[in-house]
């Protein structure tokens, strides 16, 4: 059920993926524990869940850091303040996290315009280098103020710039802390840097930043959304190459680990840990990626059979799936799929499922995500039937989290697993992009993947993604033990 789509902002996303390269002799580097204390829909890793202002603080000072090549414009001021704030965070956290060592800021900060004539920088020419990176040999962080930073800011907001620079500073942290080995795959470095980014944003969310603020609701969703877009393209990563950074699922997972558990968790991201956690698709080849499953009768039957196979051992009676909207005891159906408890029936709005299955492109402004995101809506209603059979409430927020977890478990059980951690179930198979479509939908505001029987989605995006992640990585068991309600 994979997608070969080109999203809106495709050119921007392409530039972003370049912002985290390891390349050449200069070694330019850029950019299943869960929330402690059990589930919560009113908190984010122990912080109150709330919406509010996100971005630069109005009272923020102008950071006094020296930046080489700066034009002293808006983008460089934002970047300078971001680095200053990340410096302040690590100055406080580094000694406790890494055996009393003091944090030393990077030696050089460099701004350049990728549209201007190129100049040598860390063994590369800045001409056309739409990038942001950390260069270990020269201990510098550099960024493109001409294209990359403005595109980030315009497309996602100022915290996108902060996210990318916090990630690059994360590479400086790992070199100072010695948390990576010379022979570690690049994806280990990238996962650690994403984790360190999450740890830094915890500091911002707690209100401890002098320069920035982020709400734990929509603000944090936007930050995770940046990582969701800045990801390995489907079919291009073998998880061992010089440009392997991880799928959206990988990157958001690493961010959540850092946000929930701090730098110490990030330091545990060794090669072995990352391999076990992120290589569900290690041996996946581009030839395995077929076209999307169309939303038609044949595909719907294949998905229904897959759900039957995955949930058969629960003992729940399989629900009937009908390809038309139906009312249930006078209640309006949820869209695009609805579960009726009285008749144990899932009714579908096929045209709306097709809209979700159609992602945006250069010629289409569709609000969809891809075929997997559409079929996950059906899986979510199927999960409700399993919960009903087990005697759980279906109308509270715990039901939404159980649902997201069960959809994740279904997803994980459709993976061809090359390292033998679990056996795939049934005949249907998915690829990395499918899981990423699920993450994208969960970060949206209208998905049923983490919604209860009434269609009420869990309000906290962090919790939605985390519950889905738990299911993918750990299977069905924690869906009831952790989110029992």
KOLPAFI-777196 format. One line per field, with one value per residue (C-alpha): x, y, z; residue number from 1; residue in three letters; chain. Coordinates in nm, 2 decimals. Example, Ala and Ser with C-alpha at 12.3 -4.5 7.8 and 13.67 -1.06 7.14 Angstrom:
xx <- c(1.23 1.37)
yy <- c(-0.45 -0.11)
zz <- c(0.78 0.71)
k <- c(1 2)
r <- c(ALA SER)
c <- c(A A)
//
This chain:
xx <- c(0.00 0.29 0.29 0.51 0.36 0.52 0.38 0.31 0.64 0.82 1.10 1.13 1.13 1.41 1.61 1.54 1.67 1.99 2.02 2.13 2.41 2.72 2.95 3.31 3.63 3.51 3.25 2.97 2.70 2.35 2.05 1.07 1.03 0.72 0.59 0.66 0.37 0.14 -0.10 -0.26 -0.47 -0.43 -0.06 0.25 0.52 0.41 0.36 0.00 -0.14 -0.25 -0.25 -0.10 0.16 0.45 0.75 0.99 0.91 0.83 1.07 1.36 1.69 1.92 2.18 2.54 2.69 2.93 2.81 3.05 2.91 2.59 2.37 2.22 1.87 1.57 1.68 2.02 1.88 1.64 1.93 2.16 1.89 1.82 2.19 2.22 1.92 2.04 2.38 2.21 2.02 2.32 2.53 2.28 2.22 2.55 2.73 2.45 2.39 2.75 2.95 3.02 3.17 3.12 2.96 3.17 2.99 3.09 3.39 3.23 2.88 2.86 2.58 2.58 2.35 2.33 2.22 2.54 2.87 3.01 3.28 3.47 3.33 3.42 3.55 3.25 3.13 2.84 2.71 2.38 2.42 2.07 2.18 2.24 2.52 2.77 3.13 3.33 3.68 3.63 3.37 3.13 2.76 2.66 2.32 2.19 2.00 1.92 1.69 1.67 1.59 1.33 1.16 1.15 1.01 0.75 0.63 0.63 0.70 1.00 1.02 1.11 1.43 1.49 1.42 1.68 1.95 1.88 1.93 2.27 2.38 2.28 2.57 2.81 2.67 2.74 3.10 3.16 2.99 3.14 2.81 2.89 3.17 3.36 3.21 2.85 2.61 2.50 2.14 2.27 2.41 2.09 1.86 2.06 2.05 1.67 1.65 1.87 1.63 1.34 1.52 1.59 1.22 1.12 1.32 1.13 0.79 0.87 0.90 1.27 1.38 1.48 1.41 1.13 0.80 0.61 0.27 0.24 -0.07 -0.06 0.29 0.46 0.25 0.41 0.76 0.70 0.54 0.87 1.05 0.76 0.85 1.22 1.27 1.43 1.24 1.07 1.30 1.61 1.75 1.92 1.96 2.34 2.42 2.58 2.25 2.03 1.83 1.52 1.16 0.92 0.82 1.19 1.25 0.94 1.00 1.35 1.22 0.96 1.22 1.43 1.13 1.00 1.32 1.60 1.96 2.04 1.79 1.95 2.29 2.15 2.08 2.37 2.40 2.24 1.95 1.88 1.90 1.64 1.41 1.43 1.50 1.16 1.22 1.60 1.58 1.31 1.40 1.25 1.12 0.89 0.71 0.41 0.15 -0.11 -0.40 -0.70 -1.00 -1.22 -1.40 -1.11 -0.88 -1.14 -1.18 -0.80 -0.78 -1.08 -0.92 -0.60 -0.78 -0.96 -0.62 -0.45 -0.73 -0.85 -0.67 -0.86 -1.17 -1.38 -1.65 -1.54 -1.76 -1.94 -1.80 -2.04 -1.92 -2.19 -2.28 -2.54 -2.70 -2.69 -2.98 -3.04 -2.68 -2.49 -2.20 -1.84 -1.65 -1.52 -1.58 -1.83 -1.88 -2.22 -2.21 -2.57 -2.51 -2.13 -2.11 -1.85 -2.00 -1.78 -1.80 -1.59 -1.56 -1.42 -1.18 -1.05 -1.00 -0.78 -0.60 -0.51 -0.21 -0.13 0.08 0.20 -0.12 -0.36 -0.44 -0.58 -0.58 -0.52 -0.21 -0.20 -0.37 -0.25 -0.39 -0.73 -0.73 -0.61 -0.94 -1.12 -0.87 -0.95 -1.33 -1.24 -1.03 -1.34 -1.52 -1.24 -1.26 -1.63 -1.60 -1.35 -1.59 -1.41 -1.58 -1.58 -1.67 -1.38 -1.03 -0.88 -1.07 -0.90 -0.55 -0.63 -0.75 -0.43 -0.23 -0.43 -0.40 -0.02 -0.02 -0.20 0.05 0.35 0.21 0.20 0.58 0.82 1.06 1.41 1.56 1.29 1.14 0.79 0.62 0.40 0.03 -0.19 -0.11 -0.12 0.22 0.33 0.64 0.80 0.60 0.28 0.38 0.48 0.13 -0.01 0.21 0.11 -0.26 -0.21 -0.05 -0.36 -0.67 -0.95 -0.82 -1.02 -0.70 -0.70 -1.07 -1.34 -1.67 -1.81 -1.52 -1.37 -0.99 -0.75 -0.67 -0.29 -0.09 0.20 -0.01 -0.17 0.16 0.30 0.01 0.05 0.42 0.37 0.15 0.39 0.69 0.54 0.23 -0.12 -0.04 0.03 -0.28 -0.48 -0.22 -0.10 -0.42 -0.67 -0.88)
yy <- c(0.00 0.23 0.57 0.72 1.06 1.40 1.61 1.98 2.15 1.86 2.08 2.21 1.86 1.76 2.05 1.96 1.60 1.75 1.94 1.63 1.48 1.30 1.34 1.34 1.36 1.66 1.44 1.69 1.58 1.72 1.68 0.11 0.32 0.53 0.83 0.78 0.72 0.55 0.71 1.04 1.25 1.56 1.57 1.53 1.34 1.49 1.84 1.99 1.95 2.28 2.50 2.85 3.07 2.90 3.06 3.34 3.52 3.89 3.97 3.77 3.95 3.96 3.68 3.82 3.52 3.60 3.47 3.47 3.58 3.71 3.97 4.05 3.98 3.81 3.46 3.50 3.66 3.36 3.11 3.30 3.30 2.93 2.84 3.06 2.89 2.54 2.64 2.76 2.43 2.21 2.42 2.33 1.97 1.84 1.80 1.59 1.39 1.31 1.25 1.61 1.72 2.09 2.18 2.39 2.59 2.52 2.73 2.88 2.98 3.05 3.19 3.17 3.22 2.91 3.14 3.34 3.25 2.95 2.97 2.67 2.55 2.23 2.08 2.18 2.48 2.67 2.74 2.57 2.40 2.43 2.29 2.32 2.10 2.04 2.00 1.80 1.87 2.25 2.23 2.46 2.48 2.64 2.72 2.85 3.18 3.23 2.93 2.67 2.89 3.10 2.79 2.63 2.95 3.01 2.65 2.55 2.85 2.98 2.67 2.47 2.67 2.61 2.23 2.20 2.39 2.20 1.88 2.01 2.11 1.76 1.63 1.87 1.73 1.37 1.45 1.62 1.35 1.06 0.89 0.75 0.53 0.60 0.29 0.36 0.38 0.73 0.65 0.61 0.96 1.10 0.92 1.05 1.41 1.38 1.25 1.54 1.78 1.63 1.68 2.05 2.10 1.97 2.26 2.50 2.34 2.38 2.75 2.75 2.90 3.27 3.29 3.06 2.90 2.60 2.47 2.10 2.08 2.23 2.37 2.04 1.88 2.13 2.05 1.68 1.76 1.91 1.58 1.40 1.59 1.59 1.22 0.96 0.92 0.58 0.33 0.54 0.43 0.10 0.21 0.17 0.43 0.77 0.95 0.73 0.93 0.72 0.73 0.98 0.71 0.67 1.04 1.12 0.82 0.94 1.29 1.15 0.95 1.26 1.47 1.21 1.09 1.34 1.32 1.00 0.81 0.95 0.83 0.47 0.49 0.26 0.08 -0.23 -0.04 0.16 -0.15 -0.34 -0.04 0.11 -0.17 -0.33 -0.26 -0.33 -0.56 -0.38 -0.30 -0.05 -0.33 -0.43 -0.09 -0.13 0.12 0.22 -0.01 0.16 0.21 -0.05 -0.37 -0.60 -0.39 -0.35 -0.73 -0.77 -0.53 -0.69 -1.03 -0.89 -0.74 -1.08 -1.26 -1.01 -1.00 -1.36 -1.47 -1.21 -1.43 -1.13 -1.18 -1.01 -0.71 -0.69 -0.43 -0.26 -0.01 0.25 0.49 0.37 0.52 0.34 0.38 0.72 0.84 1.01 0.79 0.90 0.98 0.81 0.49 0.42 0.14 0.05 -0.14 -0.27 -0.45 -0.50 -0.33 -0.10 0.12 0.31 0.63 0.52 0.86 1.01 0.72 0.80 1.16 1.05 0.81 1.08 1.28 1.63 1.69 1.97 1.96 1.86 2.03 1.72 1.70 1.33 1.13 0.81 0.47 0.34 0.64 0.56 0.20 0.28 0.46 0.12 -0.06 0.19 0.11 -0.26 -0.21 -0.07 -0.40 -0.59 -0.35 -0.39 -0.77 -0.73 -0.52 -0.18 0.15 0.29 0.66 0.80 0.91 0.59 0.42 0.65 0.56 0.19 0.23 0.40 0.13 -0.15 0.02 0.03 -0.33 -0.43 -0.22 -0.38 -0.73 -0.66 -0.61 -0.85 -0.87 -0.96 -1.00 -1.24 -1.04 -1.12 -1.32 -1.12 -1.21 -1.28 -1.19 -0.81 -0.64 -0.28 -0.07 0.22 0.49 0.34 0.37 0.73 0.80 0.69 0.93 1.21 1.14 1.12 1.46 1.60 1.71 1.49 1.14 0.84 0.65 0.77 0.84 0.68 0.55 0.90 1.02 1.23 1.22 1.22 1.59 1.55 1.48 1.35 1.09 0.99 0.92 0.75 0.50 0.42 0.37 0.14 -0.08 -0.09 -0.17 -0.39 -0.55 -0.59 -0.67 -0.31 -0.17 -0.30 -0.31 0.04 0.19 -0.02 0.26)
zz <- c(0.00 -0.06 -0.23 -0.49 -0.44 -0.45 -0.17 -0.18 -0.08 -0.25 -0.36 0.00 0.14 -0.10 0.03 0.39 0.34 0.21 0.53 0.71 0.50 0.58 0.29 0.16 0.35 0.55 0.72 0.71 0.95 0.97 1.01 2.33 2.62 2.64 2.83 3.20 3.43 3.18 2.93 2.96 2.73 2.95 2.97 2.75 2.92 3.25 3.12 3.10 2.75 2.62 2.31 2.32 2.15 1.98 1.83 1.93 2.25 2.21 2.50 2.36 2.35 2.05 2.10 2.10 1.92 1.64 1.30 1.01 0.67 0.82 0.64 0.99 0.84 0.99 0.92 1.07 1.38 1.42 1.36 1.60 1.88 1.82 1.86 2.17 2.33 2.25 2.39 2.71 2.74 2.70 2.93 3.21 3.11 2.98 3.31 3.47 3.15 3.07 3.39 3.49 3.16 3.08 2.75 2.51 2.24 1.88 1.76 1.45 1.33 0.95 0.74 0.37 0.07 -0.15 -0.44 -0.43 -0.59 -0.40 -0.14 0.02 0.34 0.51 0.19 -0.01 -0.21 -0.07 -0.42 -0.46 -0.12 0.02 0.36 0.73 0.88 1.15 1.04 1.31 1.18 1.20 1.48 1.30 1.24 0.91 0.74 0.42 0.49 0.12 0.05 0.33 0.63 0.45 0.30 0.64 0.80 0.53 0.50 0.87 1.08 1.28 1.51 1.20 1.18 1.55 1.50 1.22 1.41 1.74 1.54 1.40 1.75 1.86 1.64 1.82 2.15 2.05 1.95 2.28 2.49 2.29 2.25 1.90 1.77 1.45 1.29 1.38 1.09 1.01 1.11 1.47 1.46 1.31 1.56 1.85 1.71 1.67 2.03 2.15 1.97 2.16 2.49 2.40 2.31 2.65 2.79 2.57 2.65 3.03 2.98 3.05 2.72 2.71 2.33 2.24 2.35 2.23 2.33 2.42 2.19 1.84 1.88 1.95 1.67 1.43 1.55 1.51 1.17 1.06 1.13 0.96 0.64 0.67 0.63 0.41 0.08 0.04 -0.13 -0.10 0.23 0.31 0.68 0.64 0.38 0.42 0.38 0.61 0.86 0.92 0.81 0.96 1.21 1.31 1.35 1.54 1.77 1.85 1.92 2.16 2.34 2.40 2.50 2.75 2.90 2.83 2.71 2.90 2.68 2.37 2.48 2.48 2.11 2.02 1.69 1.84 1.99 1.67 1.45 1.66 1.68 1.33 1.09 1.05 0.68 0.67 0.36 0.18 -0.18 -0.42 -0.64 -0.35 -0.36 -0.59 -0.67 -0.41 -0.34 -0.51 -0.29 -0.46 -0.37 -0.42 -0.20 0.07 0.08 0.11 0.40 0.57 0.54 0.68 0.98 1.04 1.04 1.28 1.53 1.50 1.82 2.03 1.99 1.89 1.64 1.31 1.22 0.89 0.65 0.41 0.14 0.21 0.49 0.73 1.03 1.36 1.61 1.47 1.53 1.25 1.11 1.16 0.85 0.64 0.84 1.12 1.37 1.49 1.82 1.80 1.47 1.48 1.14 0.99 0.72 0.48 0.28 -0.02 -0.19 0.13 0.17 -0.18 -0.08 0.21 -0.01 -0.26 -0.14 -0.25 -0.55 -0.77 -0.96 -0.68 -0.36 -0.20 0.18 0.17 0.29 0.09 0.07 0.40 0.58 0.43 0.51 0.87 0.92 0.85 1.08 1.36 1.35 1.34 1.65 1.82 1.76 1.93 2.23 2.25 2.26 2.54 2.74 2.71 2.69 2.34 2.41 2.61 2.53 2.65 2.36 2.12 2.25 2.25 1.89 1.77 1.94 1.78 1.44 1.50 1.60 1.28 1.08 1.24 1.18 0.80 0.78 0.62 0.91 0.80 1.15 1.28 1.56 1.45 1.17 0.93 0.94 0.63 0.27 0.28 0.32 0.38 0.33 0.52 0.35 0.47 0.83 0.76 0.61 0.94 1.13 0.90 0.95 1.33 1.33 1.15 1.33 1.16 1.15 1.30 1.37 1.73 1.77 1.98 1.85 1.83 1.61 1.89 1.83 2.13 2.15 2.22 1.91 2.11 2.27 1.94 1.78 2.08 2.11 1.74 1.79 2.08 1.88 1.58 1.79 2.07 1.92 2.07 2.43 2.55 2.38 2.67 2.95 2.89 2.76 2.95 3.07)
k <- c(1 2 3 4 5 6 7 8 9 10 11 12 13 14 15 16 17 18 19 20 21 22 23 24 25 26 27 28 29 30 31 32 33 34 35 36 37 38 39 40 41 42 43 44 45 46 47 48 49 50 51 52 53 54 55 56 57 58 59 60 61 62 63 64 65 66 67 68 69 70 71 72 73 74 75 76 77 78 79 80 81 82 83 84 85 86 87 88 89 90 91 92 93 94 95 96 97 98 99 100 101 102 103 104 105 106 107 108 109 110 111 112 113 114 115 116 117 118 119 120 121 122 123 124 125 126 127 128 129 130 131 132 133 134 135 136 137 138 139 140 141 142 143 144 145 146 147 148 149 150 151 152 153 154 155 156 157 158 159 160 161 162 163 164 165 166 167 168 169 170 171 172 173 174 175 176 177 178 179 180 181 182 183 184 185 186 187 188 189 190 191 192 193 194 195 196 197 198 199 200 201 202 203 204 205 206 207 208 209 210 211 212 213 214 215 216 217 218 219 220 221 222 223 224 225 226 227 228 229 230 231 232 233 234 235 236 237 238 239 240 241 242 243 244 245 246 247 248 249 250 251 252 253 254 255 256 257 258 259 260 261 262 263 264 265 266 267 268 269 270 271 272 273 274 275 276 277 278 279 280 281 282 283 284 285 286 287 288 289 290 291 292 293 294 295 296 297 298 299 300 301 302 303 304 305 306 307 308 309 310 311 312 313 314 315 316 317 318 319 320 321 322 323 324 325 326 327 328 329 330 331 332 333 334 335 336 337 338 339 340 341 342 343 344 345 346 347 348 349 350 351 352 353 354 355 356 357 358 359 360 361 362 363 364 365 366 367 368 369 370 371 372 373 374 375 376 377 378 379 380 381 382 383 384 385 386 387 388 389 390 391 392 393 394 395 396 397 398 399 400 401 402 403 404 405 406 407 408 409 410 411 412 413 414 415 416 417 418 419 420 421 422 423 424 425 426 427 428 429 430 431 432 433 434 435 436 437 438 439 440 441 442 443 444 445 446 447 448 449 450 451 452 453 454 455 456 457 458 459 460 461 462 463 464 465 466 467 468 469 470 471 472 473 474 475 476 477 478 479 480 481 482 483 484 485)
r <- c(UNK UNK UNK UNK UNK UNK UNK UNK UNK UNK UNK UNK UNK UNK UNK UNK UNK UNK UNK UNK UNK UNK UNK UNK UNK UNK UNK UNK UNK UNK UNK UNK UNK UNK UNK UNK UNK UNK UNK UNK UNK UNK UNK UNK UNK UNK UNK UNK UNK UNK UNK UNK UNK UNK UNK UNK UNK UNK UNK UNK UNK UNK UNK UNK UNK UNK UNK UNK UNK UNK UNK UNK UNK UNK UNK UNK UNK UNK UNK UNK UNK UNK UNK UNK UNK UNK UNK UNK UNK UNK UNK UNK UNK UNK UNK UNK UNK UNK UNK UNK UNK UNK UNK UNK UNK UNK UNK UNK UNK UNK UNK UNK UNK UNK UNK UNK UNK UNK UNK UNK UNK UNK UNK UNK UNK UNK UNK UNK UNK UNK UNK UNK UNK UNK UNK UNK UNK UNK UNK UNK UNK UNK UNK UNK UNK UNK UNK UNK UNK UNK UNK UNK UNK UNK UNK UNK UNK UNK UNK UNK UNK UNK UNK UNK UNK UNK UNK UNK UNK UNK UNK UNK UNK UNK UNK UNK UNK UNK UNK UNK UNK UNK UNK UNK UNK UNK UNK UNK UNK UNK UNK UNK UNK UNK UNK UNK UNK UNK UNK UNK UNK UNK UNK UNK UNK UNK UNK UNK UNK UNK UNK UNK UNK UNK UNK UNK UNK UNK UNK UNK UNK UNK UNK UNK UNK UNK UNK UNK UNK UNK UNK UNK UNK UNK UNK UNK UNK UNK UNK UNK UNK UNK UNK UNK UNK UNK UNK UNK UNK UNK UNK UNK UNK UNK UNK UNK UNK UNK UNK UNK UNK UNK UNK UNK UNK UNK UNK UNK UNK UNK UNK UNK UNK UNK UNK UNK UNK UNK UNK UNK UNK UNK UNK UNK UNK UNK UNK UNK UNK UNK UNK UNK UNK UNK UNK UNK UNK UNK UNK UNK UNK UNK UNK UNK UNK UNK UNK UNK UNK UNK UNK UNK UNK UNK UNK UNK UNK UNK UNK UNK UNK UNK UNK UNK UNK UNK UNK UNK UNK UNK UNK UNK UNK UNK UNK UNK UNK UNK UNK UNK UNK UNK UNK UNK UNK UNK UNK UNK UNK UNK UNK UNK UNK UNK UNK UNK UNK UNK UNK UNK UNK UNK UNK UNK UNK UNK UNK UNK UNK UNK UNK UNK UNK UNK UNK UNK UNK UNK UNK UNK UNK UNK UNK UNK UNK UNK UNK UNK UNK UNK UNK UNK UNK UNK UNK UNK UNK UNK UNK UNK UNK UNK UNK UNK UNK UNK UNK UNK UNK UNK UNK UNK UNK UNK UNK UNK UNK UNK UNK UNK UNK UNK UNK UNK UNK UNK UNK UNK UNK UNK UNK UNK UNK UNK UNK UNK UNK UNK UNK UNK UNK UNK UNK UNK UNK UNK UNK UNK UNK UNK UNK UNK UNK UNK UNK UNK UNK UNK UNK UNK UNK UNK UNK UNK UNK UNK UNK UNK UNK UNK UNK UNK UNK UNK UNK UNK UNK UNK UNK UNK UNK UNK UNK UNK UNK)
c <- c(A A A A A A A A A A A A A A A A A A A A A A A A A A A A A A A A A A A A A A A A A A A A A A A A A A A A A A A A A A A A A A A A A A A A A A A A A A A A A A A A A A A A A A A A A A A A A A A A A A A A A A A A A A A A A A A A A A A A A A A A A A A A A A A A A A A A A A A A A A A A A A A A A A A A A A A A A A A A A A A A A A A A A A A A A A A A A A A A A A A A A A A A A A A A A A A A A A A A A A A A A A A A A A A A A A A A A A A A A A A A A A A A A A A A A A A A A A A A A A A A A A A A A A A A A A A A A A A A A A A A A A A A A A A A A A A A A A A A A A A A A A A A A A A A A A A A A A A A A A A A A A A A A A A A A A A A A A A A A A A A A A A A A A A A A A A A A A A A A A A A A A A A A A A A A A A A A A A A A A A A A A A A A A A A A A A A A A A A A A A A A A A A A A A A A A A A A A A A A A A A A A A A A A A A A A A A A A A A A A A A A A A A A A A A A A A A A A A A A A A A A A A A A A A A A A A A A A A A A A A A A A A A A A A A A A A A A A A A A A A A A A A A A)
//
